Structures are given as C-alpha cells and as structure tokens.
Amino acid sequence: MEDEKDAVLVTDEMPKKNKIKSPLTWLKILSKGTHWSFVFGVIVIYGVMQGLVNGTQSVAIDYYWKDVQMVQPSAAQVYQGIAYIPWVVKPVWGLLTDVLPMFGYRRKPYIIFAGKIDQLISAHISVHCS
C-alpha cells in the first residue's frame, strides 16, 4: 500500500503543464527518495558513458571495416550482426542456466563448458590458421 501511496504523491507533486520543468522535478523527487549521488551516478554511467562509448565505438568500427578491411557496407553489416549474436542469445542463455541446473549447480558448469569450448576453438585457430 505504501508504494501506491508514494506513486500517487510523486504524480501529484509533478507539474502538469510545464513540460521542461517536469523531468527536473522528477529528478528532485527521486533524489529525495534515494540520494543525489545515486541519481548522479545513474545519469553519468548509463546516460553519458553509454552515449560516448557507443558513438565513438561505431565511428572506429565503421572506419575499420571501410578503410582497413576494404569491406562493402552490406558485408560489414553481416559481420557486425554476427558479432552481436552473443548479446542476442544472452537472455536465453541466462534462462537456460537458471532453469536447467547441471550437476546441482546453476552457472558454474556452463561457465566451465564455455571456457573449454573457447580453449578448443583457440587451439584450432592457432594450429590451423597461420
């Protein structure tokens, strides 16, 4: 019940007409509820750093594919799509490790299994691709 009451207070305190001051008021209310350093940390880490990293990273990657590897844009998109497969599969992998424990453990066997596969692939690449 208290959460619902707090939610009502937050919406009641928010100005209804001024759309520019509305986010600032929300940040003020959030700072009162948590702490200003927490709000500042969330904004810096998830807002600014994500934008800076993704922006500069995409410029570097595009330059690498176009100028260094001389790859056509369509092929570069295919390669980037393949490189993002682990991030797409990550939620499925997380559910799998939570739902299907191996030998009584949830994550440890999967991490060891993935490490062994990585070792085999790395050994194969080092022997056969010189």
Secondary structure, DSSP 8 states (H G I E B T S, - for coil): -HHHHHHHHHHHHS-SS-TTHHHHHHHHHHHHHS-HHHHHHHIIIIIIIHHHHHHHHHHHHHHIIIIIS---HHHHHHHHHHHTHHHHHHHHHHHHHHHS-BTTBSSHHHHHHHHHHHHHHHHHHHHH--
